[in-house]
Amino acid sequence: MKHDGLIRRFTEQGAVSMPHRPIEKLRNIGIIAHIDAGKTTTTERILFDTGRIHKIGEVDDGTTQMDWMPQERERGVTITAAATTCFWRDHRINIIDTPGHVDFTAEVEKSLRVLDGAVVIFCGVGGVEPQSETVWHQADRYHVPRIAFVNKLDRTGSDFNHVLEMMEERLGTLPAAIQMPLGSEEDFCGVVDLIELRALIWGSDPDEEAPPEVAPIPVVYQNLAFKAREHLLETIALVDESLFERVVEEEPITPQQLRQAIRDATLSGKITPVLCGASIRNIGIQPLLDAVVDYLPSPIDIPAIQGEVPGAGVAHRPAELDAPFTALAFKLVTDPKVGKLTYLRVYSGKAETGTIVYNPRTDSTERIGRLMAIHANRRENLDFAAAGDVVAAVGLKGVVTGDTICSPQDPIVLEQIQFPHPVISAAITPSQNEDRTRFATSLSRLAEGDPTFQISYNQETRQTVISGMGEFHLEILVDRLKREFGIEAEIGQLEIAYRESITRRGWGHFRLKRQTGGRGQYAEVRLHVYPLPRGTGIEFINRAPADQIPAGFVSAVEQGIQEALARGILAGYPLTDIRIIVRGGSYHGVDSAARDFIRAGSQAVQRGVKNAKPILLEPIMKVTVTIPEAYFGAILSDLHARRGRIESPEVVSNIRRLAAEVPLAAMLRYTTHLRSLTNGRGMHTLEFSHYQQLPDALQEEVIAEKQPHRTHRSNRRI
């Protein structure tokens, strides 16, 4: 089934008029999965089958449409989320293909924040892999309805039913298989449609865009198909009362009734419909598109977006054209031809080229210079953007990722996107002195588009420090610096983003009293510090009587405390998981000023922390290593030697999968080491888990290393 006409029509002015359909015929979806599960390959087949492209690109050949960056094509991995639009059954589908590598999880976070639904792809061999769990729980956090596609069922060792079991056990979802595979491994040729009870069989040519052959279910599969349909009905009946009554009364259930029940249960998050196929052979893609249309929500199927109206409380913006314009900036890209591109999800209202919009964060207005439809790295001018659209805007210079863009007459602030903090950093210097003037500007442009990439300047060593989510993350960013901005840079030794905390209550007191002949300086602060559970952060509580520290000086005390905590006490790393309660102090009616209380707060909290047995915390990573059986013993011993806490290993299709929690400090350069131990046959993933106390002996080493070069870290953001 092809799309229903031209994807675009050019106007006389050169703008593009996307064929806007009713908003109920719009789908905003993401393709999410573990690395190498087949996200980009599936997206390429979707674009081919919908007529968006006319030649299928291959990841292995570096010819895909969606992986357009040179680094993506060379390495065969998705690095940045790419958006496109296609059409199916008179519906417009906006698709975002997201990375699977954990170092680029921020791209998934940004995408899920603005999507209405998602297709989660699982490898038929690997099943629910570590990053699959991560992206699944990210989708849980944003209440995104999902359908699942079990890919690579033509591979040796693939097992559709095992993947269903893993989904239920590891993800806590209720999988509802609406298909079952026809054939297995190299004989896999199609699927049984359990809703219509028919077989769909594809030809052997993956470049063939013809629909599958519809045939009766082969006799050898009929008993299995009838049992699978019964199980599907029982699964839906668990969450749908009307269907439950029909099943109990043994009343006939039509395909239309079953589809509606599946849709209702999917939108409410009670089930996950599961389909199957082999994207590389173009098997299962067209039914997957049907499922996107049938089961995933349109913008009007989800609750109206909620935000805060400054000074007026909570408000909602329905997905309607006549509602006030409201959009969220979820991605920034620097384009050499048009400059800064801001990707917007429009939640309500309508905006045209030239529209003046308001940014509540900066309390300023800006003009939309141009609006564009997005297809990977290609853009096409649009006349306007309306509720439900995902577009790019040119001209919004003051916008950063997560900003709300709205009508000046109806301001609103949408919930910000939450990003993980960087866990690794390194000094970076340009190779050529003549590049120094462009160096900082180029790094800032990269940081604009990636909130997990942070830049700071070490005043003492006079070095620029970059921080990110992992070695691969920093490696890609340095490579982009060279390719996109023409600046070659050298990266220094990797540094772990330790944190500091305390283990007991501490008392801090400081009095500043200085007379210089004129107006003096005076401030006194008394406070307690208390340890908090890991991951809590910093809590500031003021319980000082107003006659001791007037309200006008409380913010100065807090500022001083925050500055001191950012600098650290033991080794210059930021303090976390600490509660500070200001108990009292004193002031002078003439001599006291805000700067005095900033200093007093800083000194008091430093003394309090020193009295509270401060400790260092180290980042702990979730590590999964996949290896052939022959290397199991060597890898197990190696992870133990790296202070790893090993979970029960499992066997998946004749390979071993080891899961462990290992300190990041012990995993630097692990990729090269693993290749050496396994003759290139081992794979691993690394994802931040939590912070925990560094052993005393190692803590002394870190402190001793940092003391001679103690850095003033007030500007350091790692």
C-alpha positions, 0 to 999 in steps of 0.5 A: 500500500503506497502513500496517497499522493505527493508527499509535498507540493511546492508553492510559487514562493518555494515553500512547502505545503505539507498535505495537512490531514485532520489531527486524528490522522497524525502520528508522532512516533519514535523508533527506540531500541538497544544498539544493533537491534535494527532501528535504522534499518527498520526506519529505512524500510518504512521510508521505502514502503511508504514511497518517501525514498526510492532506494533502500539504504543499508547501515553496513554500506553507509548509505542510509538516509537517517544515519546521515552524519559521517561518523554514523555511516563509518561506524554503523551506529546512530549518534543523533536523533533524526526526524522524517515524515511519511504517509500511510493509509491517509495518515501522516507519520512523523518519525524520530529514529533515536540512538541505541548507544547508551552514551547518547541516551540524551537524544532518546530523552529529548525525543520521548519527551515530545513523542506521542507513541513509540515502536520498540524494536527487539532483536529476535536473538538478543531479546530484551537487552540492557539498553532496551530496558533503559529506553523502555523505562524512559518511555515509562517516565513520559507515559508513552504508549508503545508497540513492539517489533521483534526483528531479525527472526531470520537469524540463527538462534532467534526465538519469538516466544522467548522475547515475549517472556523476556518482555514480561519478566524484565520490563513488567509489561503485558505483551500481546502478540498480534502476530506469530512467525511463519518459519524460523531462522533462515526459513522465516518467510512471513507472519500469521495475522492473529486478528484476521487469522490469515498468513502474510508471505513475502517474496525473497527480494528485499528490494521489492515494495509489493505488499505481501501475499495474503494466503490461508494459514498453512495447515502445519501452523493452524493449531499453533495459530488458533492457540495463539489467538486464544491467548491474545483474546485472553490477554486483552480480556484481562484489561478490557471488561467488554471483551472479557464478557464476550470471551466468557459468553463465547460470543464471536469477536470481529477483527474490528472489535478486537482492534478497538480493544487492542487500541484502547488497552495500548493507549492506556498502557495496559498492554504492548502489542507485539509484531514480528519480522526481519527488516533487512529482508523487508518482512513485516514492515507494512503490517508494522505501519498498519499497527502504528496507524491502528494502535498508537495515539494521535495528538488528540488521544493523549491528555492536553499538555500541562504547564505553569502560567506565570503568576496564575498556576497550572493550565492546559493547552489542547491540541487544537488550531484555535488554542494559543500557540505552544511549542517545546524546543527539544533539539538544537542543530547548527546547519552550515547553510542556515545557521541555528535550527531549533526543532519544535514540537507544536502542542497547540495553536499555529505559527507562520513564518514571521510569527513573534513568539515568547520565551518565558525563560528569557522573558523575551520575544523572537521572530520565527524566520523560517519553518521547515519540514525535516527529513534527516539532514535535509529541510524543506520550507513550510508555510506554517506549523500547527498543533501536532507538528514536529518542525524546525525553526530558523531565527530563534537565537536565544532558545536552548533545549527544553525552552517553551515557545509560546504566544506572547499574549498567552504565556506558559512554561512546559515541564523541562526535559531532565538530562543525566549528568556527565560522568567523565571529563578530559582536558582538550586543547586545539592542535594549532594555536591559530585555531584558539579564537574559534575553538571556544565558539565551536565547542559552545555550538556543540554544547548547544545541541547536546545538554549532556556535553558540558564545557568548563575552564580550569583557571589554575591549569588554564585548560578547557575541560569537556565532560560527557557520558562516556569515552565514545561520547567525547570521542565523537564530539572531538571528531565532530569538532574536526569535521564540522568546524575544521578544528583538530584538537588533542584530548588529555587524560580521562578524569572521573567525575567523583563527588563528595558527601558526608557521613554524619551530622556536623556543626559549622559556625563563622563570624566575619567582623572587620572594621576599617575606619569607615563602614565595616564588615559583619556577618555571622552564620551558624548551621548544621549539615546532615547526610542524605540518601544517595541521589537526593542532591542538596537541600537548603533549609533556613530556620534562623530567626529573622532578628538574627538573619533578616530575610534579605540576607538569607539568599546571600547565605544560600549563595555562599553555601552553594558556591562552597559545595560546588568547590568541594572540601576534600579534593575539589569535587562538588558535594551532594546528598547533603542537607544544610539547616541554618540555625541562626547568626547575627547581623549589624544594622550598618556594617552588614551587607549581602557579600558578608553573608555570602562569605560567612555562609561559605565558611560556615558550611566548609567547617560543618562539612569538615566536622561531618566526616566527608567522603568521596563518591565514585560513579558506578556503571551498569556493565553488560558483556556479551561473549562466546562461552569460551571466554566466560572464565577470563571475563568473569575474573577480569570483572572481579579484578575491576571491583565488579559486583557480578549478577547471575550470568545467563545464556542467550543463544549459545553466548554468555551475557554477564551483567555487573556493577563496576566503578567507572574508574576501572572501566576506562579503555575497556573496549580495547581490553575486551577486544584483546581478551576475546579476539574481537568477539566480545561486546559490552555496554556501559551505563551510569547507575549510581554513586557509592562511597570510594574505598578508603585506600583509593580515596586517599590516592585520589585526594593525594593526587588532587592536593598538589594541583587543587583546582578552584572548581566553582566553574567546573560542571561535571 
